[in-house]
Amino acid sequence: MAMLKAVPAPFTKGVNFTNWLEFRRADQINPELFTKQDFVNVKKLGCDVIRIPMHFETICEGIADYKIPDSIFAILDNIAAWAEELKLYVIFDFHNNCHADSKTSENVEEVLTPIWVQLASRYKDASGYIVYELMNEPHGIPVSLWNEVIARLFKRVREIDTKHYIIAGGADWNSFEAMKQLPDFHDDKVIYTFHFYFPHTFTHQGAGWSHLERVIDIPFPYSADRMPPLPENPTEHEKACYAAYPEQGTIAEVERFFDQYAEFSQERNAPVFCGEFGSFAPFAKHEDRVSWYTIVTNLLAERGIARTSWDYYGGFGIFKMDWKAMRERRRMSKVSFPEDLDMDIVKAMGMNTELF
């Protein structure tokens, strides 16, 4: 039986530029944290898309009507110009708080609508390389309510801008089950999105925001001989993770997810897009990360599903970093391209390794 293929997206693979337009007010953002050269470098890796998470609620904190400051539009204008010049797709992603204990407000539409009206109005005539992602990982909000919100928001953006692709994601952290319940927008430029971080115990080991800070050195695939002992006085969450991992941590369990994404794409006659996937580097064995990325990237590529890995410079990224020293200094290390690239990870992600 032939493998199902997804409807092609306009782009194929890329990365997320994180920790730039996130977590900070407009006056705290460094406009040169990423420069045109970073976009050029990603293009050299054989990528054709960059996803840019933006915390507009924080950026516009204290500003009436969520008016986007001129300083932020100056950054976005540059990005739009670079995208057109380099023929590199760029996704403007309305990002949000994704801490494990966070929750999307049921009034989130009051923020989303003014932000997207401003963005769509400003970039409606920009090159087709700009893509809009209406919201990242809504969660804690009822699926039915979110579906009503995104239906209205999608319609509002389309009233302003008929040119650009729009990415729509479901509630429950952009899960596949919630994606299946999204409205059919009957639009020839809609892309449905999901995220993939399975098994979570492996991909988020050591991550404090996921309550896994003491769960480290988890192997992939699962191996009883390589499993570390449970942390001392384990929490219920830690015990549950360890109990489930012998089944969840298998290649077969990872593989079983992917045909359903292609099937959904065919049913909706629209592309699907894995906007985030990744493995947190500081506490995972390098060879296990390489194995996980190789498997997941191949499964996506075989089905023609576009992808952007989380992330580029950060803790899930593609550069070699001294994680111990960084934890002690509590700040990111500077890295050089291409000298500091982790070529094993770059190759595992299907990117270009012929850079020297």
C-alpha positions in Angstrom: 0.0 0.0 0.0 1.4 3.4 -1.0 2.3 5.9 1.7 -0.1 8.8 2.0 1.4 12.1 1.1 0.3 15.5 2.4 -0.8 18.3 0.2 2.4 20.3 -0.3 2.9 23.6 1.6 4.7 26.4 -0.2 7.8 25.7 2.0 9.5 22.5 3.2 11.9 22.9 6.1 13.3 25.5 8.5 13.8 26.7 12.0 12.3 28.9 14.7 14.1 32.1 15.7 13.4 32.1 19.4 14.1 34.5 22.3 14.0 37.6 20.1 10.5 38.9 20.0 9.4 36.9 23.0 9.0 37.6 26.7 9.9 41.3 26.5 8.2 44.7 26.2 9.0 46.6 23.0 11.6 48.8 24.8 13.5 45.7 26.0 13.9 44.1 22.6 17.2 44.2 20.8 16.4 44.8 17.1 19.8 43.3 16.1 19.7 40.1 18.0 19.0 38.5 14.6 20.3 40.2 11.5 20.0 39.7 7.8 23.1 37.5 8.0 21.2 35.0 10.2 18.5 34.8 7.5 21.2 34.2 4.9 22.8 31.5 7.0 19.6 29.6 7.4 19.2 29.8 3.6 22.7 28.3 3.3 21.5 25.4 5.4 19.1 24.5 2.7 16.1 25.9 4.5 13.3 27.8 2.9 11.3 29.0 5.9 11.9 30.7 9.3 9.2 30.9 12.0 9.4 33.9 14.3 7.5 33.6 17.6 6.2 37.0 18.8 4.7 37.7 22.3 2.5 40.6 21.3 0.7 40.6 24.6 4.0 41.4 26.3 5.3 43.6 23.5 2.2 45.8 23.8 1.9 45.7 27.6 0.3 48.9 28.8 -0.3 50.3 25.3 -3.9 51.2 24.5 -5.7 49.0 22.0 -2.6 46.8 21.7 -1.1 49.3 19.2 2.1 47.7 17.9 5.0 50.1 18.5 6.9 51.6 15.5 10.1 50.0 16.8 8.5 46.6 16.3 7.1 47.4 12.9 10.6 48.5 11.9 11.9 45.0 12.8 9.1 43.3 10.9 9.5 45.6 7.9 13.2 44.5 7.7 12.2 40.9 8.0 9.6 41.2 5.2 12.2 42.9 3.0 14.8 40.1 3.7 12.2 37.4 3.0 11.5 38.8 -0.4 15.1 39.4 -1.3 16.2 35.9 -0.2 13.1 34.1 -1.4 12.7 32.8 2.1 9.3 32.3 3.7 8.9 33.9 7.1 6.1 33.0 9.5 4.8 35.8 11.8 3.6 33.7 14.7 1.5 35.2 17.5 3.1 33.4 20.4 2.0 33.1 24.0 2.8 31.8 27.4 3.5 28.1 27.2 4.5 27.2 30.7 3.0 24.0 31.9 0.8 25.8 34.4 -0.3 28.5 31.9 -3.8 28.9 30.4 -5.1 30.7 27.4 -7.7 33.4 28.4 -11.2 32.8 27.2 -11.0 36.5 26.2 -8.0 36.1 24.0 -9.9 37.3 21.0 -9.7 40.8 22.5 -6.0 40.7 21.9 -5.8 38.6 18.8 -8.2 40.8 16.7 -6.5 44.2 17.1 -3.0 42.6 16.6 -4.0 40.8 13.4 -5.9 43.7 12.0 -2.7 45.8 12.3 -0.5 43.1 10.8 -2.8 42.2 7.9 -3.4 45.9 7.1 0.4 46.6 7.0 1.5 43.6 5.1 -1.4 42.8 2.8 0.6 44.0 -0.2 4.0 42.6 0.9 5.5 39.7 -1.0 3.9 36.3 -0.7 6.9 35.1 1.4 5.1 36.4 4.5 2.9 33.9 6.3 0.5 34.5 9.2 0.1 32.1 12.1 -2.9 33.2 14.0 -1.9 31.8 17.4 0.6 29.3 18.9 -0.6 26.5 21.1 -3.9 27.7 22.6 -4.4 25.6 25.8 -6.7 25.5 28.7 -9.5 27.1 26.6 -12.4 24.8 25.6 -11.9 23.4 22.1 -15.3 24.5 21.0 -14.7 28.1 22.1 -11.3 28.2 20.5 -12.8 27.0 17.2 -15.4 29.8 17.3 -12.6 32.4 18.0 -10.3 31.2 15.2 -13.2 31.0 12.7 -14.0 34.7 13.4 -10.3 35.7 13.4 -9.6 33.9 10.1 -12.6 35.6 8.5 -11.5 39.1 9.8 -7.9 38.7 8.4 -9.2 37.5 5.1 -11.4 40.6 4.8 -8.2 42.6 4.9 -5.7 40.3 3.1 -6.6 37.8 0.5 -2.9 37.3 -0.6 -1.1 35.5 2.1 -1.1 32.0 3.6 -2.7 31.7 7.0 -1.7 29.0 9.5 -4.4 27.7 11.8 -3.8 25.5 14.8 -6.1 23.7 17.2 -6.5 24.0 21.0 -4.8 21.7 23.5 -1.3 22.9 22.6 -1.8 22.5 18.8 -2.5 18.8 19.3 -3.7 16.6 16.4 -6.9 15.7 18.0 -7.8 19.4 18.3 -6.6 20.1 14.8 -9.1 17.6 13.5 -11.9 19.6 15.1 -10.9 22.9 13.5 -13.4 24.5 11.1 -12.9 23.7 7.4 -12.0 27.2 6.2 -12.7 26.4 2.6 -9.7 28.6 1.7 -7.0 27.8 -0.9 -4.3 29.4 1.3 -4.9 27.8 4.7 -2.3 25.6 6.3 -3.2 23.5 9.3 -0.5 23.1 12.0 0.5 20.7 14.8 3.5 20.3 17.1 5.4 17.2 17.8 7.4 16.6 21.1 6.8 12.9 21.6 7.8 11.2 23.9 7.7 14.3 26.1 9.7 12.6 28.9 12.6 12.4 26.4 12.2 15.7 24.5 11.7 17.8 27.6 14.0 16.1 30.1 15.5 18.6 32.5 13.1 21.3 31.5 11.9 23.2 34.6 8.8 24.7 32.8 7.5 21.1 32.2 8.2 20.0 35.8 10.9 17.6 34.5 13.9 19.4 36.0 15.0 16.2 37.9 14.3 13.8 35.0 17.6 13.7 33.0 19.7 11.2 31.0 16.6 9.6 29.6 17.6 7.4 26.5 15.9 7.2 23.2 14.9 4.6 22.2 14.0 3.3 25.6 16.5 0.9 27.1 16.1 -0.6 30.5 19.8 -0.9 30.9 20.3 2.8 30.2 17.5 4.2 32.2 18.5 6.4 35.2 16.9 5.7 38.6 13.9 7.7 39.7 14.8 11.0 41.4 14.9 10.8 45.2 11.4 11.3 46.7 9.8 11.4 43.3 6.7 13.4 42.5 3.6 11.8 41.1 4.4 13.4 37.8 7.9 11.9 37.8 6.6 8.5 38.7 4.0 8.7 35.9 6.6 9.6 33.4 8.9 6.7 34.3 6.0 4.3 34.3 4.8 5.2 30.8 8.2 5.5 29.2 8.9 1.8 28.4 6.0 2.0 26.0 6.2 5.7 24.9 9.9 5.6 24.3 9.9 3.2 21.4 10.4 3.9 17.7 7.1 2.2 16.9 5.2 4.6 19.2 6.8 7.6 17.5 6.1 6.3 14.0 2.5 5.6 14.6 1.6 9.3 14.7 2.5 10.4 11.2 0.2 8.7 8.7 -2.8 10.5 10.4 -1.3 13.9 9.6 -1.1 13.1 5.9 -4.5 11.6 5.9 -6.0 14.8 7.5 -4.2 16.8 4.8 -5.8 14.7 2.1 -9.2 15.0 3.7 -9.1 18.8 4.0 -7.2 19.2 0.7 -4.9 21.5 2.5 -1.2 21.4 3.6 -0.3 20.4 7.2 2.7 21.8 8.9 4.8 20.7 11.9 5.5 24.2 13.3 7.6 22.9 16.2 9.5 19.7 17.0 12.6 19.3 19.0 14.6 17.7 21.8 16.0 19.8 24.7 19.8 19.5 24.5 21.3 20.3 28.0 20.3 17.0 29.7 20.0 14.5 26.8 22.7 12.3 25.4 23.9 13.7 22.0 23.6 10.3 20.2 20.0 10.0 21.5 19.0 13.4 20.1 20.6 12.6 16.8 18.6 9.3 16.7 15.3 11.1 17.6 15.8 13.9 15.0 16.7 11.5 12.3 13.6 9.4 12.8 11.2 12.3 13.2 12.6 14.3 10.2 12.5 11.3 8.0 8.9 10.5 8.9 7.8 14.0 8.1 9.9 14.2 4.9 8.6 10.9 3.6 5.0 12.2 3.9 5.8 15.6 2.4 5.0 17.4 5.6 6.6 20.8 6.0 8.5 21.5 9.3 10.3 24.1 11.4 12.4 22.8 14.3 12.4 24.4 17.7 14.8 26.1 17.6 18.0 27.7 16.2 20.4 29.2 18.9 18.4 28.0 21.9 18.2 24.9 24.2 16.6 22.8 21.4 19.0 24.2 18.8 21.5 23.1 16.2 24.7 24.6 17.7 27.2 23.0 20.0 27.1 24.8 23.4 28.7 24.4 26.8 25.4 23.9 28.7 27.0 23.6 32.1 28.8 26.9 31.8 25.6 28.6 30.4 23.6 27.4 33.4 26.2 28.8 35.8 26.2 32.2 33.9 22.5 32.1 33.3 22.8 33.4 29.8 23.2 32.1 26.3 26.7 31.7 24.8 27.7 33.4 21.6 28.1 31.0 18.7 29.6 31.3 15.2 28.2 30.1 11.9 29.1 27.6 10.6 32.0 26.7 13.0 29.8 26.0 16.0 27.1 24.0 14.2 26.4 20.6 15.5 26.8 18.8 12.2 25.3 15.6 13.4 22.1 17.4 14.3 22.2 19.4 11.1 22.5 16.2 9.1 19.8 14.5 11.1 17.4 17.3 10.3 18.0 16.9 6.5 19.8 20.2 6.2 22.9 21.1 4.2 26.2 20.0 5.8 28.5 21.2 2.9 29.2 24.6 4.4 33.0 24.6 4.7 
